[in-house]
Amino acid sequence: EQQIKNIMDGVKERQSSYYNRLY
């Protein structure tokens, strides 16, 4: 279960950095 949370956090970080690049 901990691994899943780590993956979700990684996806969130990747998405936020991706959006920051667009704007």
PDB file of N, CA, C and O in Angstrom:
ATOM      1  N   GLU A   1       0.847  -1.212   0.000  1.00  0.00           N
ATOM      2  CA  GLU A   1       0.000   0.000   0.000  1.00  0.00           C
ATOM      3  C   GLU A   1       0.877   1.255   0.000  1.00  0.00           C
ATOM      4  O   GLU A   1       0.571   2.233  -0.683  1.00  0.00           O
ATOM      5  N   GLN A   2       1.956   1.221   0.761  1.00  0.00           N
ATOM      6  CA  GLN A   2       2.848   2.391   0.798  1.00  0.00           C
ATOM      7  C   GLN A   2       3.396   2.687  -0.596  1.00  0.00           C
ATOM      8  O   GLN A   2       3.531   3.845  -0.992  1.00  0.00           O
ATOM      9  N   GLN A   3       3.708   1.617  -1.334  1.00  0.00           N
ATOM     10  CA  GLN A   3       4.260   1.826  -2.680  1.00  0.00           C
ATOM     11  C   GLN A   3       3.255   2.559  -3.561  1.00  0.00           C
ATOM     12  O   GLN A   3       3.631   3.435  -4.339  1.00  0.00           O
ATOM     13  N   ILE A   4       1.984   2.204  -3.441  1.00  0.00           N
ATOM     14  CA  ILE A   4       0.955   2.863  -4.269  1.00  0.00           C
ATOM     15  C   ILE A   4       0.925   4.353  -3.946  1.00  0.00           C
ATOM     16  O   ILE A   4       0.831   5.187  -4.847  1.00  0.00           O
ATOM     17  N   LYS A   5       1.004   4.688  -2.652  1.00  0.00           N
ATOM     18  CA  LYS A   5       0.961   6.114  -2.272  1.00  0.00           C
ATOM     19  C   LYS A   5       2.168   6.834  -2.877  1.00  0.00           C
ATOM     20  O   LYS A   5       2.040   7.950  -3.379  1.00  0.00           O
ATOM     21  N   ASN A   6       3.322   6.201  -2.829  1.00  0.00           N
ATOM     22  CA  ASN A   6       4.518   6.829  -3.403  1.00  0.00           C
ATOM     23  C   ASN A   6       4.318   7.077  -4.896  1.00  0.00           C
ATOM     24  O   ASN A   6       4.699   8.130  -5.407  1.00  0.00           O
ATOM     25  N   ILE A   7       3.728   6.124  -5.587  1.00  0.00           N
ATOM     26  CA  ILE A   7       3.497   6.288  -7.035  1.00  0.00           C
ATOM     27  C   ILE A   7       2.538   7.447  -7.273  1.00  0.00           C
ATOM     28  O   ILE A   7       2.758   8.272  -8.159  1.00  0.00           O
ATOM     29  N   MET A   8       1.465   7.505  -6.470  1.00  0.00           N
ATOM     30  CA  MET A   8       0.485   8.590  -6.643  1.00  0.00           C
ATOM     31  C   MET A   8       1.163   9.937  -6.422  1.00  0.00           C
ATOM     32  O   MET A   8       0.936  10.880  -7.180  1.00  0.00           O
ATOM     33  N   ASP A   9       2.004  10.030  -5.375  1.00  0.00           N
ATOM     34  CA  ASP A   9       2.707  11.293  -5.112  1.00  0.00           C
ATOM     35  C   ASP A   9       3.606  11.637  -6.296  1.00  0.00           C
ATOM     36  O   ASP A   9       3.677  12.797  -6.702  1.00  0.00           O
ATOM     37  N   GLY A  10       4.283  10.652  -6.846  1.00  0.00           N
ATOM     38  CA  GLY A  10       5.165  10.893  -7.984  1.00  0.00           C
ATOM     39  C   GLY A  10       4.370  11.396  -9.179  1.00  0.00           C
ATOM     40  O   GLY A  10       4.810  12.308  -9.880  1.00  0.00           O
ATOM     41  N   VAL A  11       3.205  10.809  -9.414  1.00  0.00           N
ATOM     42  CA  VAL A  11       2.365  11.253 -10.543  1.00  0.00           C
ATOM     43  C   VAL A  11       1.919  12.688 -10.312  1.00  0.00           C
ATOM     44  O   VAL A  11       1.926  13.503 -11.234  1.00  0.00           O
ATOM     45  N   LYS A  12       1.528  12.997  -9.075  1.00  0.00           N
ATOM     46  CA  LYS A  12       1.072  14.376  -8.781  1.00  0.00           C
ATOM     47  C   LYS A  12       2.206  15.356  -9.049  1.00  0.00           C
ATOM     48  O   LYS A  12       2.000  16.399  -9.669  1.00  0.00           O
ATOM     49  N   GLU A  13       3.408  15.017  -8.578  1.00  0.00           N
ATOM     50  CA  GLU A  13       4.546  15.930  -8.794  1.00  0.00           C
ATOM     51  C   GLU A  13       4.801  16.100 -10.285  1.00  0.00           C
ATOM     52  O   GLU A  13       5.040  17.212 -10.756  1.00  0.00           O
ATOM     53  N   ARG A  14       4.751  14.998 -11.027  1.00  0.00           N
ATOM     54  CA  ARG A  14       5.018  15.071 -12.473  1.00  0.00           C
ATOM     55  C   ARG A  14       3.958  15.928 -13.157  1.00  0.00           C
ATOM     56  O   ARG A  14       4.283  16.740 -14.024  1.00  0.00           O
ATOM     57  N   GLN A  15       2.686  15.754 -12.772  1.00  0.00           N
ATOM     58  CA  GLN A  15       1.608  16.533 -13.401  1.00  0.00           C
ATOM     59  C   GLN A  15       1.775  18.018 -13.080  1.00  0.00           C
ATOM     60  O   GLN A  15       1.647  18.860 -13.969  1.00  0.00           O
ATOM     61  N   SER A  16       2.062  18.346 -11.811  1.00  0.00           N
ATOM     62  CA  SER A  16       2.180  19.762 -11.437  1.00  0.00           C
ATOM     63  C   SER A  16       3.337  20.403 -12.206  1.00  0.00           C
ATOM     64  O   SER A  16       3.206  21.527 -12.690  1.00  0.00           O
ATOM     65  N   SER A  17       4.468  19.701 -12.323  1.00  0.00           N
ATOM     66  CA  SER A  17       5.606  20.276 -13.054  1.00  0.00           C
ATOM     67  C   SER A  17       5.250  20.412 -14.530  1.00  0.00           C
ATOM     68  O   SER A  17       5.684  21.353 -15.194  1.00  0.00           O
ATOM     69  N   TYR A  18       4.461  19.473 -15.039  1.00  0.00           N
ATOM     70  CA  TYR A  18       4.052  19.524 -16.450  1.00  0.00           C
ATOM     71  C   TYR A  18       3.167  20.743 -16.689  1.00  0.00           C
ATOM     72  O   TYR A  18       3.327  21.452 -17.682  1.00  0.00           O
ATOM     73  N   TYR A  19       2.223  20.982 -15.759  1.00  0.00           N
ATOM     74  CA  TYR A  19       1.324  22.134 -15.921  1.00  0.00           C
ATOM     75  C   TYR A  19       2.110  23.435 -15.771  1.00  0.00           C
ATOM     76  O   TYR A  19       1.858  24.399 -16.493  1.00  0.00           O
ATOM     77  N   ASN A  20       3.062  23.465 -14.834  1.00  0.00           N
ATOM     78  CA  ASN A  20       3.862  24.683 -14.646  1.00  0.00           C
ATOM     79  C   ASN A  20       4.591  25.020 -15.948  1.00  0.00           C
ATOM     80  O   ASN A  20       4.769  26.194 -16.275  1.00  0.00           O
ATOM     81  N   ARG A  21       5.004  24.012 -16.678  1.00  0.00           N
ATOM     82  CA  ARG A  21       5.713  24.246 -17.938  1.00  0.00           C
ATOM     83  C   ARG A  21       4.757  24.881 -18.955  1.00  0.00           C
ATOM     84  O   ARG A  21       5.157  25.766 -19.711  1.00  0.00           O
ATOM     85  N   LEU A  22       3.503  24.435 -18.977  1.00  0.00           N
ATOM     86  CA  LEU A  22       2.551  24.972 -19.964  1.00  0.00           C
ATOM     87  C   LEU A  22       2.280  26.448 -19.680  1.00  0.00           C
ATOM     88  O   LEU A  22       2.168  27.257 -20.601  1.00  0.00           O
ATOM     89  N   TYR A  23       2.175  26.789 -18.389  1.00  0.00           N
ATOM     90  CA  TYR A  23       1.809  28.183 -18.073  1.00  0.00           C
ATOM     91  C   TYR A  23       3.047  29.028 -17.881  1.00  0.00           C
ATOM     92  O   TYR A  23       2.941  30.225 -17.610  1.00  0.00           O
TER      93      TYR A  23
END
